[in-house]
């Protein structure tokens, strides 16, 4: 017999919303899904079907296609013969009544058992057909991780989780230790831009086979050879990236004027994060929206750089006319890092020395900078030839693009190496196991021997364990 208490909590409106989120229960297909599947589709599908852990987590900033990918996974499972009533999708920014439930996730799955599946989680698992649960933007649900742990352990469900807050997703890892695999997806890769725009398919240079290949010199030589082999198509795709950035919306709608695209990115990505995702802190304490916006502006201004504390404080005092402490500013930088819009690349700490230097700022997409600051910087050789005064800034943007990409490779250690008394700066230090790989980013027509001084100095020190480098 159905639990009347639960049904009192589930209003008719909420039940309608749940059924509309899962139209396959009515035999309806998901319509309007794009034909291009982002790179994370294949590893997520593989882990969903046969992975050694019952849950795969996809995190990334807003509007980069997480919900679309989740729906593509559902459509693929239906096409492969999955029983529709084995799958439950919950979207946690569309269920405001969840706060009325004491354990929303557990109770909604219980409702699903009784009203849709017609069997319990345990019964379905015993029959070799466990429930598939898709949880979109799960960071909006408090205490989601312990509830999901209950479903994974007791109900033996398989789950896909998406979220746009690295901080809140990471907070659940302790509860779910040994039960999840995490992937991080940023804006479109160049090869995905080529596919979305119909320009052609660039080949993937780094297959999903772990980080170990990065330790070998051959991998980096293969990357260079791949770029040279596909140079014509790569330049064409890069021109589209230079002009419009890498958000899917920008390339699905290539004819939309830049002014309209910039407004869309500002409202749906940046302001949404500032006004919604970061508005409330611990215990409901409100954060300063104007300070968040100004700190993000500084992140755009100092893209690819590591400004000092005094630089931040002087700029903020000038713009906000307020005396602020560094710890508060740093906390707001970390809030923005948690949205994955801006990544903080910390200085490398070696031999237990105290870290020296500030974090390097890497933005998820240069189009956000262009939209927020209303300043477009060309990245193509032709564009920079016409605006030579922008060369240095274009180089900073290139450094930011590389740093954000490295940071999105889950499990890869990424730091920068600030200039020290007897040691020159290195843009990035990658760490795989015990081995380090120094990386220098030079975005210019010609590379001189002097440009590799930092790499050579780093590699010359045996205790850094860096047998090879990349630039």
C-alpha positions in Angstrom: 0.0 0.0 0.0 1.3 3.5 -0.9 2.6 5.7 1.9 0.0 8.5 2.4 2.6 10.7 4.2 4.8 10.8 1.1 1.9 11.5 -1.2 0.8 14.4 1.0 4.3 15.9 0.5 4.3 15.2 -3.2 1.8 17.8 -4.5 0.1 17.3 -7.8 2.2 20.0 -9.3 5.4 18.3 -8.2 4.3 14.9 -9.5 3.4 16.5 -12.8 6.9 18.0 -13.0 8.5 14.7 -12.2 6.5 13.0 -15.0 7.4 15.8 -17.5 11.1 15.4 -16.6 10.7 11.7 -17.6 8.6 11.6 -20.8 9.9 8.1 -21.7 7.5 6.7 -19.0 4.7 7.7 -21.4 6.5 6.2 -24.4 7.6 9.6 -25.7 11.0 10.2 -27.2 13.4 13.0 -26.2 13.3 15.4 -29.1 15.7 18.1 -30.2 18.9 16.5 -29.0 21.9 17.6 -31.0 23.7 15.0 -33.1 27.1 15.9 -31.8 28.1 14.2 -28.6 30.7 15.8 -26.4 33.9 13.9 -25.5 32.5 13.0 -22.0 29.7 11.0 -23.5 31.7 7.8 -24.3 33.5 7.5 -20.9 30.3 8.2 -19.0 28.3 5.7 -21.0 31.0 3.1 -20.5 31.1 3.6 -16.7 27.3 3.6 -16.5 27.1 0.3 -18.2 30.1 -1.6 -17.0 32.3 0.6 -14.8 33.8 -0.7 -11.6 32.0 2.0 -9.6 28.2 2.5 -9.5 28.3 6.3 -10.0 29.9 8.7 -12.5 30.0 12.4 -11.7 30.3 15.1 -14.4 31.1 18.6 -13.2 31.6 21.7 -15.2 30.5 25.4 -15.4 26.9 26.4 -16.4 25.8 26.2 -20.0 28.5 23.9 -21.3 26.2 21.0 -22.2 25.9 18.8 -19.0 22.1 18.5 -19.2 22.2 17.8 -22.9 24.8 15.1 -22.4 22.7 13.5 -19.7 19.7 13.5 -22.0 21.8 12.0 -24.8 22.8 9.2 -22.4 19.2 8.5 -21.6 18.2 8.5 -25.3 21.1 6.1 -26.0 20.0 3.7 -23.3 16.4 3.7 -24.6 17.6 3.1 -28.1 19.7 0.1 -26.8 16.5 -1.5 -25.4 16.6 -0.2 -21.8 13.1 -0.5 -20.2 11.8 3.1 -19.8 10.6 2.5 -16.3 14.0 1.6 -15.1 15.2 5.2 -15.5 14.6 8.2 -13.3 15.8 11.7 -14.0 15.7 14.5 -11.4 16.6 18.1 -12.2 17.2 19.9 -8.9 16.8 23.4 -10.1 13.2 22.6 -11.2 11.9 21.0 -8.0 11.5 23.8 -5.4 9.2 21.7 -3.2 12.1 19.3 -2.3 12.8 21.3 0.9 9.5 19.9 2.3 11.0 16.4 2.2 13.3 15.2 5.0 15.4 13.0 2.6 14.3 14.2 -0.8 16.4 11.9 -3.0 15.6 8.7 -1.0 11.9 9.6 -0.9 11.6 10.5 -4.6 13.2 7.1 -5.5 10.7 5.5 -3.2 7.9 7.3 -5.0 9.4 6.1 -8.3 9.4 2.5 -7.0 5.7 2.6 -6.1 4.2 4.7 -8.9 6.4 4.0 -11.9 8.7 1.0 -11.7 6.2 -1.2 -9.8 9.1 -2.9 -7.9 11.7 -2.0 -5.3 15.3 -1.1 -5.9 16.4 -4.3 -4.3 14.1 -6.4 -6.4 15.2 -4.7 -9.7 18.9 -5.3 -8.8 18.2 -9.0 -7.9 16.6 -9.4 -11.3 19.8 -8.0 -12.9 18.2 -4.8 -14.0 19.1 -2.1 -11.5 17.5 1.3 -11.6 19.4 4.0 -13.5 19.1 7.4 -11.7 20.2 10.6 -13.4 20.7 13.6 -11.0 21.1 17.0 -12.8 22.6 20.0 -10.9 22.7 17.9 -7.7 24.6 20.6 -5.8 21.3 22.4 -5.3 20.2 19.6 -3.0 21.5 19.7 0.6 23.0 16.4 1.9 22.8 14.8 -1.5 25.9 12.6 -1.0 24.7 10.6 2.1 21.3 10.0 0.4 23.0 8.9 -2.8 25.3 6.6 -0.8 22.1 4.9 0.7 20.8 4.3 -2.8 24.0 3.0 -4.2 24.6 0.6 -1.2 21.1 -0.5 -0.2 19.3 -0.1 -3.5 22.3 -1.0 -5.7 21.2 1.6 -8.3 23.6 3.0 -10.9 23.8 6.8 -11.1 24.9 9.7 -13.2 25.4 13.0 -11.4 26.1 16.4 -12.8 26.9 19.6 -11.0 28.3 23.1 -11.7 29.9 23.6 -8.3 33.3 21.9 -7.8 33.2 22.8 -4.1 29.8 21.2 -3.4 30.5 18.2 -5.6 33.9 17.6 -3.9 32.2 17.9 -0.5 30.4 14.7 -1.3 33.4 12.6 -2.2 34.1 11.5 1.4 30.6 10.0 1.8 31.0 8.3 -1.6 34.6 7.2 -1.4 35.2 4.2 -3.7 31.8 4.6 -5.3 32.3 7.3 -7.8 34.4 8.3 -10.8 34.6 12.0 -11.6 35.0 13.7 -14.9 35.3 17.4 -15.5 34.1 19.1 -18.7 34.7 22.7 -19.7 33.6 24.5 -22.8 34.0 23.0 -26.3 37.3 21.5 -27.4 38.5 22.6 -30.8 37.5 19.3 -32.3 34.0 19.7 -30.9 33.7 23.2 -32.4 34.7 21.7 -35.7 31.9 19.1 -35.4 29.2 21.6 -34.2 30.0 24.1 -36.9 30.2 21.4 -39.6 33.8 22.4 -40.5 35.2 18.9 -40.1 36.4 16.4 -37.5 39.8 16.9 -35.9 41.1 13.6 -34.4 41.4 13.2 -30.7 45.1 13.3 -29.7 44.7 12.1 -26.1 42.5 9.0 -25.7 40.8 8.3 -22.4 43.5 6.0 -21.0 44.7 7.7 -17.9 47.5 10.1 -17.2 50.5 7.8 -17.6 51.0 8.6 -21.3 51.7 12.2 -20.4 55.0 11.1 -18.8 56.4 9.9 -22.1 58.1 12.2 -24.5 56.5 10.3 -27.4 53.0 11.5 -26.3 54.1 15.2 -26.7 55.8 14.5 -30.0 52.6 12.8 -31.2 50.6 15.8 -30.2 52.8 18.1 -32.2 52.6 15.8 -35.2 48.8 15.6 -34.9 48.6 19.4 -34.9 50.8 19.7 -38.0 49.0 16.9 -39.8 45.6 18.7 -39.4 47.0 22.2 -39.7 44.5 23.4 -42.3 41.4 22.3 -40.5 42.8 23.3 -37.2 43.4 26.9 -38.3 39.8 27.1 -39.6 38.4 25.8 -36.4 40.7 28.1 -34.3 39.4 31.1 -36.2 35.9 30.2 -35.1 37.1 29.8 -31.5 39.0 33.1 -31.7 35.9 34.9 -32.9 33.2 33.4 -30.6 34.9 31.4 -27.8 33.9 27.9 -26.9 30.5 27.9 -25.4 28.1 25.5 -27.3 25.5 28.2 -27.6 27.9 30.4 -29.6 28.5 27.8 -32.3 25.0 26.3 -32.4 23.9 29.8 -33.4 26.8 31.0 -35.5 24.8 33.7 -37.2 23.8 35.4 -34.0 25.5 38.9 -33.7 28.2 39.2 -31.1 26.3 41.8 -29.1 23.4 39.3 -28.6 25.8 36.4 -27.8 27.7 38.6 -25.3 24.5 39.5 -23.5 23.4 35.8 -23.4 26.7 34.7 -21.9 26.7 37.5 -19.4 23.2 36.8 -18.2 23.0 33.0 -18.3 26.6 32.2 -17.2 28.2 35.0 -15.2 25.3 36.7 -13.6 23.6 33.4 -12.9 26.6 32.2 -11.0 27.0 35.5 -9.1 23.4 36.1 -8.3 22.3 32.5 -7.7 25.1 29.9 -7.3 27.2 32.1 -4.9 24.5 34.3 -3.4 24.2 32.3 -0.1 27.1 31.1 2.0 27.2 28.9 5.1 24.1 29.1 7.3 22.3 31.2 4.7 24.7 34.2 5.1 24.4 36.5 2.1 27.6 37.3 0.1 28.4 40.7 -1.4 27.2 40.5 -5.0 29.0 43.7 -6.0 32.3 42.3 -4.6 31.8 39.0 -6.4 31.2 40.8 -9.7 34.2 43.0 -9.1 36.5 40.1 -8.2 35.3 38.4 -11.4 36.2 41.5 -13.4 39.7 41.4 -12.0 39.9 37.8 -12.9 39.1 38.8 -16.5 41.5 41.7 -16.4 44.4 39.7 -15.1 43.7 36.7 -17.2 46.7 34.3 -17.4 48.6 36.2 -14.7 49.2 36.0 -11.0 48.6 39.5 -9.6 49.9 40.3 -6.1 47.6 40.9 -3.1 48.4 44.6 -3.2 47.2 44.7 -6.9 43.8 43.2 -6.0 43.3 45.4 -2.9 44.3 48.6 -4.7 41.9 47.9 -7.6 39.0 47.0 -5.3 39.6 50.0 -3.2 39.5 52.2 -6.2 36.4 50.6 -7.8 34.3 49.9 -4.7 35.7 52.6 -2.4 36.0 50.2 0.5 38.8 48.9 2.6 38.9 45.1 2.2 41.2 42.5 3.7 43.1 40.0 1.6 41.4 36.9 3.2 38.0 38.1 2.2 39.1 38.7 -1.4 40.8 35.3 -1.5 37.6 33.7 -0.2 35.7 35.3 -3.1 38.3 34.1 -5.6 37.8 30.6 -4.3 34.0 31.0 -4.6 34.4 31.8 -8.3 36.8 28.9 -8.6 34.1 26.6 -7.2 31.8 27.6 -10.1 34.5 26.4 -12.5 34.2 29.7 -14.4 37.7 30.7 -13.1 40.4 28.3 -12.0 43.1 29.3 -9.6 46.5 27.7 -10.4 48.5 27.7 -7.2 52.2 28.1 -7.0 54.2 24.9 -6.8 55.3 24.0 -3.2 58.5 21.9 -3.1 60.5 20.4 -0.2 58.0 21.7 2.3 58.9 25.2 1.5 56.3 27.8 2.1 54.5 28.8 -1.1 55.5 32.1 -2.6 53.4 33.9 -5.1 49.8 34.4 -5.8 47.5 32.0 -7.8 47.4 32.3 -11.6 44.0 33.1 -13.0 42.7 30.9 -15.8 39.2 31.7 -17.3 37.1 28.9 -18.7 36.5 30.8 -21.9 37.9 34.1 -23.3 34.4 34.9 -24.7 33.3 35.5 -21.1 36.0 38.0 -20.7 35.1 39.7 -24.0 31.4 39.9 -22.9 32.0 41.1 -19.3 34.7 43.7 -20.1 33.2 44.5 -23.6 36.7 44.1 -25.1 37.3 41.7 -27.9 40.9 40.4 -28.4 41.8 38.6 -31.6 43.7 35.4 -31.3 44.4 34.5 -35.0 47.6 35.5 -36.7 45.7 37.7 -39.2 43.8 39.4 -36.4 46.9 40.1 -34.4 48.7 41.4 -37.5 46.0 44.0 -37.7 46.3 44.9 -34.0 49.9 44.4 -32.9 49.3 46.3 -29.7 47.2 43.3 -28.5 50.0 40.7 -28.8 50.8 40.5 -25.1 47.2 40.3 -24.0 46.5 37.6 -26.6 49.5 35.7 -25.2 47.9 35.9 -21.7 44.6 34.6 -23.0 46.5 31.7 -24.7 48.2 30.9 -21.4 44.8 31.0 -19.6 43.3 28.6 -22.2 46.1 26.1 -21.7 45.9 26.4 -17.9 42.2 25.9 -17.7 42.4 22.8 -20.0 45.1 21.3 -17.9 43.1 21.9 -14.7 40.1 20.2 -16.2 42.0 16.9 -16.6 40.8 15.2 -13.4 43.7 13.9 -11.2 46.4 15.8 -13.0 48.5 18.0 -10.6 48.7 21.6 -12.1 50.7 24.4 -10.6 52.7 27.4 -11.8 56.3 28.1 -10.9 56.8 31.8 -10.0 60.2 33.4 -10.4 62.4 33.0 -7.4 65.9 34.4 -6.5 67.9 32.0 -8.6 65.2 30.3 -10.6 63.2 31.8 -13.6 59.4 31.5 -14.0 57.8 28.4 -15.6 54.2 28.9 -16.8 52.9 25.5 -15.6 54.2 22.4 -13.8 52.2 19.2 -14.4 52.6 16.4 -11.9 51.9 12.8 -12.8 52.7 10.5 -9.9 56.2 11.5 -8.8 57.2 13.0 -12.2 56.9 16.6 -13.1 56.5 18.1 -16.6 57.3 21.8 -17.0 55.3 23.6 -19.7 56.0 27.0 -21.2 53.3 28.7 -23.2 54.6 31.1 -26.0 52.1 32.5 -28.3 54.2 34.2 -30.9 55.6 33.7 -34.4 59.1 32.8 -33.4 60.5 31.0 -30.4 64.0 31.9 -29.3 66.5 29.8 -27.3 66.2 32.2 -24.4 62.5 31.5 -24.2 63.3 28.0 -22.9 65.5 29.3 -20.0 62.9 28.5 -17.3 62.3 25.0 -18.6 66.0 24.2 -18.8 66.7 25.6 -15.3 63.8 23.5 -13.9 65.0 20.3 -15.6 68.6 20.8 -14.5 67.6 20.3 -10.8 67.5 16.6 -10.2 65.2 16.9 -7.2 62.4 18.3 -9.3 62.3 15.0 -11.2 61.5 16.5 -14.6 63.2 14.5 -17.3 61.3 16.3 -20.2 59.5 19.5 -20.9 57.0 21.0 -23.3 56.6 24.4 -25.0 
